Amino acid sequence: MQYEGSCHCGRIAFTVQADEPVTEVIDCNCSLCRRRRGGLLWFAAREALALSSDPAQLATYQFHKHHLQHHYCAQCGIAPFSEGVDPRSGQAMVAVNVRCLPGVALDGLTVTAFNGADA
């Protein structure tokens, strides 16, 4: 399956490939997610995401251990995805905010809480 996503104003647009429909997401309580993002995260290999807009439109924020590059739009403030390395496999990965994927029905998702505040 292919999903199209973007920030609110559309300056950051992307597609992401999934082997099957997105049905399970993570709700993180780290300080960034709790205070600003409020996203529901779905993880994929980095090569599954293709940016279809100018990479210069990505603003990036890092905090705490600086393991993730949290990308957001400097115009509208929406954070559609983050990039990092899966600590278990060492592979490049993305954490996609499924709230930025209009093709995903949010009411049918299984949401798992993640204690990012203590990670």
C-alpha positions in Angstrom: 0.0 0.0 0.0 1.1 3.5 -0.6 0.0 6.4 1.5 0.3 10.1 0.7 1.0 12.5 3.5 1.8 16.2 4.1 1.9 18.9 6.7 -1.1 21.2 7.0 0.0 23.8 4.4 1.4 21.2 2.0 5.0 22.5 1.9 6.2 19.1 3.2 4.7 16.3 1.1 5.7 12.6 1.0 4.6 9.1 0.1 5.2 6.1 2.3 5.0 2.4 1.4 3.5 -0.1 3.7 3.4 -3.9 3.3 -0.1 -3.9 4.8 -2.6 -1.3 5.9 -1.6 0.8 8.9 -3.7 -0.5 11.8 -1.4 -0.1 14.8 0.2 3.1 16.1 2.1 4.4 19.1 1.0 7.2 21.3 4.1 8.6 23.0 4.2 10.7 26.1 7.7 12.2 25.7 7.8 16.0 26.4 7.7 16.8 22.6 4.7 14.5 21.8 2.8 15.5 24.9 3.3 19.3 24.6 3.5 19.9 20.8 3.0 17.1 18.4 0.1 15.0 19.7 0.8 12.6 16.8 0.1 8.9 16.5 3.2 7.2 15.2 3.7 4.4 12.8 7.2 3.1 12.1 8.7 2.0 8.8 12.1 1.5 7.2 13.6 4.9 6.0 13.5 3.7 2.4 9.7 3.3 2.6 9.4 7.1 2.7 9.9 9.3 -0.3 9.8 13.1 0.1 7.9 14.7 -2.9 8.6 18.3 -1.9 11.8 20.3 -1.6 13.9 19.0 1.3 14.7 22.6 2.1 11.2 22.9 3.5 12.0 20.6 6.4 12.9 22.2 9.6 14.4 19.8 12.2 14.5 19.7 15.9 16.4 17.4 18.2 16.3 17.0 22.0 17.2 14.8 24.9 19.7 12.2 23.5 19.5 13.6 19.9 18.7 10.1 18.5 15.8 11.3 16.3 15.5 14.1 13.8 12.0 15.5 14.3 11.0 17.2 11.1 8.4 19.8 10.9 7.1 22.6 8.6 8.5 26.0 9.5 5.4 27.6 7.9 2.5 25.7 9.6 4.3 23.9 12.4 3.0 20.4 11.7 5.5 17.5 12.3 4.7 14.8 9.7 7.6 12.5 10.5 10.9 11.9 12.3 14.0 10.0 11.2 16.4 7.9 13.2 18.0 4.5 13.7 16.1 1.5 15.1 18.1 0.7 18.3 17.3 -3.0 17.9 18.3 -3.5 14.3 20.6 -0.6 13.6 18.5 0.2 10.4 17.4 3.7 9.4 13.8 4.2 10.1 11.0 6.8 10.1 8.3 7.5 12.6 5.3 8.8 10.5 2.6 10.8 12.2 -0.4 9.0 10.8 -2.5 12.1 11.5 -0.7 13.5 8.4 -1.9 10.5 6.3 -5.5 11.3 5.1 -5.9 7.8 3.8 -5.7 6.3 7.3 -9.0 6.0 9.2 -8.0 7.1 12.7 -11.1 5.6 14.4 -10.0 2.0 13.5 -6.5 2.1 14.8 -5.1 0.1 17.7 -3.2 2.6 19.8 -0.4 1.5 22.1 0.9 3.9 24.8 4.7 4.3 24.9 6.4 5.8 27.9 8.8 8.1 26.1 9.0 10.3 29.1 11.1 7.7 30.9 13.1 6.5 27.8 
